Amino acid sequence: MRLRSALAAALGAGVLIITTPTSASAATGQFRYDYLTVEGYEASGFLNNPPSGQCLNLPGVDDDNPQPAHSPKNRTDAWATVFTNTNCEGDSFPLRPYTGGASERLKVRSVVFN
């Protein structure tokens, strides 16, 4: 009887461990920025629910585009650190969660969410 109870308890604990949700490693929300395309058109870029802890080069303003992005707005639930160069290099600037933003004077090419 004890063996059956111990086995049932171990099985129940294993099921709980497997089904317990883990914290997602993504920022929830949207990161926005504006940029000038290679063709000279104004455009807006978005990152929806971006991954955390990983450097992201902003689409549209990589090394092929001589113009960096500007006016970043962090509408995610995580801190965003923007960088002046690709691959999270160069000068950086933190943007707080939900309301963090900067003017068009801040030129950026990459971001990481913490």
C-alpha positions in Angstrom: 0.0 0.0 0.0 2.8 2.4 0.8 4.5 1.7 -2.5 1.4 2.5 -4.4 0.9 5.8 -2.5 4.6 6.7 -3.0 4.3 5.9 -6.7 1.2 8.0 -7.1 2.8 10.9 -5.3 5.9 10.8 -7.5 3.8 10.5 -10.6 1.6 13.5 -9.5 4.7 15.6 -8.8 6.2 14.7 -12.2 3.0 15.8 -13.9 3.0 19.1 -12.0 6.6 19.8 -13.0 5.8 19.2 -16.6 2.6 21.3 -16.7 3.8 24.2 -14.6 4.2 27.2 -17.0 7.6 28.8 -17.2 8.2 32.4 -17.7 8.3 33.4 -21.3 11.6 35.0 -22.5 10.0 37.6 -24.6 9.0 41.2 -24.1 5.2 41.6 -24.5 4.1 44.6 -26.6 5.5 46.5 -29.5 8.7 48.4 -30.2 8.3 51.1 -32.9 10.7 53.3 -34.9 10.8 55.5 -37.9 13.3 55.5 -40.8 14.1 56.7 -44.3 14.2 53.8 -46.8 17.0 53.4 -49.3 14.6 54.8 -51.9 14.1 57.9 -49.8 10.6 57.1 -48.4 9.5 57.6 -44.8 8.6 54.3 -43.2 7.8 52.9 -39.7 9.2 49.7 -38.3 7.7 47.4 -35.6 9.0 44.6 -33.5 6.0 42.7 -31.9 6.7 40.7 -28.7 10.5 40.7 -29.3 12.7 38.1 -27.6 14.5 39.1 -24.5 18.3 39.1 -23.9 19.1 38.9 -27.6 20.5 41.7 -29.8 18.1 42.6 -32.7 19.2 44.6 -35.7 16.3 46.8 -36.7 14.8 45.7 -40.1 15.2 48.4 -42.7 18.2 50.1 -41.2 20.9 47.5 -41.4 24.3 48.1 -42.9 22.7 48.4 -46.5 20.9 51.6 -45.5 23.1 54.6 -44.8 20.3 56.2 -42.7 19.7 54.9 -39.2 16.3 54.7 -37.6 15.0 57.5 -35.3 12.2 58.2 -32.8 12.2 54.8 -31.1 9.2 54.1 -28.8 9.2 51.2 -26.4 5.6 50.0 -25.8 6.7 46.6 -24.4 6.8 45.5 -20.8 10.6 45.3 -20.7 13.4 47.8 -20.7 14.8 48.3 -24.2 18.4 49.5 -24.7 18.9 51.0 -28.2 22.3 51.2 -29.9 23.6 53.6 -32.6 25.2 50.7 -34.6 24.2 47.2 -35.6 24.9 44.2 -33.5 24.3 46.3 -30.3 27.5 48.2 -30.7 28.2 51.9 -30.3 26.5 54.3 -27.9 23.5 53.1 -26.1 20.4 54.6 -24.6 17.8 52.9 -22.3 14.1 53.2 -22.9 11.8 52.4 -20.0 8.9 49.9 -20.4 5.5 51.1 -21.8 6.2 54.8 -22.2 9.9 55.0 -23.1 10.6 57.0 -26.2 13.0 59.4 -27.8 12.9 62.1 -30.5 14.1 61.9 -34.0 17.5 63.2 -32.8 18.3 59.7 -31.4 19.6 57.6 -34.3 19.5 53.8 -33.7 20.2 50.5 -35.6 19.8 47.8 -33.0 18.1 47.0 -29.7 18.1 44.5 -26.8 15.3 43.9 -24.4 16.0 43.1 -20.7 
